[in-house]
């Protein structure tokens, strides 16, 4: 087991690749009452089309999310969530475009909870009856989100940015696609994507790493030993963006999203460095500490709903600016013009840059005080070879000139679109 010490943040990370290929990341936190474990498969909504061993496979949209639901079902009609509750632990799961994560948090019975996590995620107990029953449950969940204006705004701008790709589809799929999912589909996808070598386990809390790793090895020796077949996953094709769309919903104020689709990341920067650079760049320009943000806020052109989201992955990157506004068309034009002429901004200063670096570093330090938040951040920020604990080093190394260069490069070749929800 490899150990890494981070003296500036007083943290240690233990990393072990098990004989079956599973990666284990242990972050001991002395004197913390709670422990959180997260078991993640690199299987998300983008993976409904792929090629394995020269054969092409295609499954209904939403299959990864559906499988997330069904893995909680144990043998003899038992439910994993209920079993966690009996152990005094809380449990849940979530699916994203590129991963499915299952987690628990507990203040006791750690060994039993950790064993249960591995047991239920790495095996299936599916029946035709339970799968048919789940279709109605997930269908209701999909309909609930369709009534959520913020969800529709976000999904709508993604459809504009990445038309004709899996990114344009709801992670849960549609009622129609969910109804097409079969037991066979779920079993096959579990075989493809849930071998240990396609998974990683993160554990954060007060434990002895050497003892815990032995417990994990024992549990993994009990599991079915399967190899992860080399897969060619579907690529994100950059079709022409849809310039603008709108819809009407029961909202009191119009909702606007402006999206920028940057080029596929490439070059000498890591994905984590790219993401942090873009976060700093756009926060300098439009974050709450900027003169522009304050001027728009004081003149009531924006309110507390104003938000920036930046995503950087191996095959795509984007910026989404969202807000509630009485003047969606005017604000959309204003935002685009501002970013076209960003060099005129008075906020791209060394003093402002250093302020935001300190703020970003402070947010990182605060995250270390919550076991569950730290575990989730570690899963989220594990991009390539870098981990969440590399964030402080990158923040320190970044310069104002580098960050502006990254932002300029992003905007110079970005495709722009907007999506608006108007009141009925």
QUIMOKA-V366207 format. One record per residue. PHI is phi in whole degrees, 0 to 359 (NA if undefined). PSI is psi in whole degrees, 0 to 359 (NA if undefined). BURIAL is I if it has 16 or more other ideal C-beta (glycine too) atoms within 10 Angstrom, else O. Layout:
{{PHI:PSI:BURIAL} {PHI:PSI:BURIAL}}
This chain:
{{NA:127:O} {274:142:O} {238:140:O} {232:129:O} {254:135:O} {240:83:O} {299:327:O} {293:336:O} {243:5:O} {56:48:O} {231:152:I} {235:144:I} {233:130:I} {247:129:I} {235:132:O} {217:126:I} {265:116:O} {290:162:I} {305:331:O} {274:3:I} {100:346:I} {295:137:I} {267:133:I} {239:130:I} {238:117:I} {247:128:I} {236:94:I} {287:136:I} {231:95:I} {299:139:O} {70:12:O} {271:137:I} {284:325:O} {263:149:I} {231:137:I} {237:135:I} {239:137:I} {230:123:I} {248:120:I} {238:134:I} {255:138:I} {281:72:I} {212:113:I} {225:192:I} {293:340:I} {286:347:I} {263:29:I} {275:354:I} {228:130:O} {195:169:I} {239:130:O} {228:129:O} {53:39:O} {80:0:O} {251:135:O} {274:136:O} {236:142:O} {219:132:O} {234:161:I} {299:149:I} {298:141:I} {95:4:I} {294:323:I} {295:316:I} {295:320:I} {298:315:I} {295:323:I} {306:313:I} {299:313:I} {284:340:I} {291:342:I} {289:348:I} {277:119:I} {262:180:I} {289:161:O} {58:30:O} {76:7:O} {281:159:O} {237:132:O} {298:320:I} {299:320:I} {293:321:O} {294:323:I} {296:318:I} {299:321:O} {299:331:O} {274:1:I} {79:23:O} {244:152:I} {259:146:I} {218:156:I} {192:184:O} {202:162:I} {207:153:O} {240:136:I} {241:190:I} {293:334:I} {231:3:I} {204:160:I} {233:125:I} {238:138:I} {240:137:I} {213:160:I} {221:156:I} {228:137:I} {208:155:I} {251:4:O} {197:172:O} {54:44:I} {297:312:I} {300:316:O} {293:320:I} {294:319:I} {295:320:I} {294:318:I} {296:319:I} {304:311:I} {292:321:I} {296:312:O} {282:331:I} {285:328:I} {263:12:I} {218:160:O} {235:148:I} {221:67:O} {264:142:I} {230:155:O} {303:318:O} {297:314:O} {290:326:O} {292:317:I} {297:322:O} {295:322:O} {292:331:I} {301:320:O} {291:322:O} {296:313:O} {291:325:I} {300:319:I} {294:322:O} {298:316:O} {299:316:I} {295:324:O} {298:316:O} {291:330:O} {294:340:O} {269:358:O} {266:112:O} {296:322:I} {294:321:I} {296:316:O} {295:326:I} {295:312:I} {295:314:I} {295:323:I} {295:319:I} {288:328:I} {294:322:I} {297:324:I} {292:318:I} {287:322:I} {230:59:I} {297:148:I} {65:24:O} {232:169:I} {294:338:I} {294:337:I} {279:355:I} {256:149:I} {299:135:I} {304:325:I} {279:352:I} {86:198:I} {241:169:I} {303:320:I} {295:313:O} {292:322:I} {298:321:I} {293:342:O} {273:348:O} {287:133:I} {244:167:O} {303:318:I} {300:317:O} {302:314:I} {292:317:I} {298:316:O} {296:318:O} {291:327:I} {294:321:I} {295:320:O} {289:315:I} {250:354:I} {249:19:I} {295:150:I} {306:324:I} {288:353:O} {255:18:I} {228:157:I} {221:146:I} {241:126:I} {244:131:I} {228:129:I} {230:126:I} {159:191:I} {269:99:O} {206:168:I} {265:115:O} {306:318:I} {296:321:O} {291:316:O} {295:319:I} {295:326:I} {293:320:O} {297:320:O} {295:318:I} {299:319:O} {298:315:O} {295:319:I} {291:330:I} {293:334:O} {282:335:O} {286:158:I} {297:129:O} {270:108:O} {233:145:I} {268:146:O} {276:117:I} {288:138:O} {302:128:O} {241:143:I} {255:104:O} {281:157:I} {293:139:I} {277:153:O} {272:108:I} {274:132:O} {274:82:I} {286:164:O} {301:135:O} {291:155:I} {275:118:I} {298:318:O} {197:148:O} {212:165:O} {208:165:O} {207:172:O} {240:138:O} {215:173:I} {281:82:O} {232:152:I} {278:327:O} {234:147:I} {300:149:I} {243:134:I} {236:137:I} {233:128:I} {248:125:I} {244:140:I} {239:120:I} {260:109:I} {280:169:I} {293:160:O} {300:131:O} {301:136:I} {201:170:O} {105:199:O} {275:350:O} {276:144:I} {284:163:I} {298:322:I} {293:318:I} {297:319:I} {299:315:I} {295:314:I} {296:322:I} {297:315:I} {292:324:I} {299:313:I} {294:317:I} {299:307:I} {285:334:I} {290:322:I} {301:318:I} {282:320:I} {231:355:I} {292:173:I} {294:343:O} {273:356:O} {276:153:I} {296:322:O} {297:312:I} {301:314:I} {296:319:O} {295:317:O} {293:323:I} {292:314:O} {296:328:O} {270:8:O} {62:27:O} {279:335:I} {226:165:I} {224:199:O} {292:352:O} {284:346:O} {300:127:I} {212:147:O} {242:133:I} {231:129:O} {238:130:I} {233:133:O} {228:118:I} {232:174:I} {300:325:O} {252:358:I} {195:161:I} {208:148:I} {204:160:I} {239:133:I} {237:124:I} {252:123:I} {232:149:I} {193:158:I} {266:135:I} {203:144:I} {286:342:O} {235:68:O} {297:321:I} {292:314:O} {296:318:O} {291:324:I} {300:314:I} {296:318:O} {297:316:I} {297:314:I} {295:318:O} {295:319:O} {299:315:O} {286:333:I} {295:325:O} {246:39:O} {301:335:I} {299:339:O} {283:347:O} {298:141:I} {273:1:O} {267:353:I} {273:64:I} {245:159:O} {297:321:O} {296:316:O} {294:319:I} {300:313:I} {295:324:O} {299:315:O} {288:328:I} {297:318:I} {294:322:O} {295:316:O} {296:319:I} {293:322:O} {296:319:O} {299:320:O} {297:312:I} {299:320:O} {295:328:O} {295:337:O} {288:345:I} {272:354:O} {242:116:O} {300:313:I} {293:316:I} {296:319:O} {298:317:I} {299:316:I} {292:320:I} {295:322:I} {297:319:I} {294:316:I} {294:317:O} {267:14:I} {276:87:I} {248:111:I} {68:227:O} {276:346:O} {269:154:I} {237:177:I} {302:329:I} {286:353:I} {274:353:I} {300:311:I} {301:319:I} {297:317:O} {293:320:I} {301:316:I} {295:322:O} {282:333:O} {294:138:I} {249:161:O} {302:317:I} {298:318:O} {297:315:O} {295:317:I} {296:321:I} {297:319:O} {296:314:I} {297:318:I} {297:316:O} {298:319:I} {297:309:I} {291:328:I} {298:328:O} {240:14:O} {281:145:I} {265:139:I} {242:143:I} {209:164:I} {218:153:I} {224:133:I} {231:138:I} {249:118:I} {261:150:O} {297:148:O} {292:NA:O}}
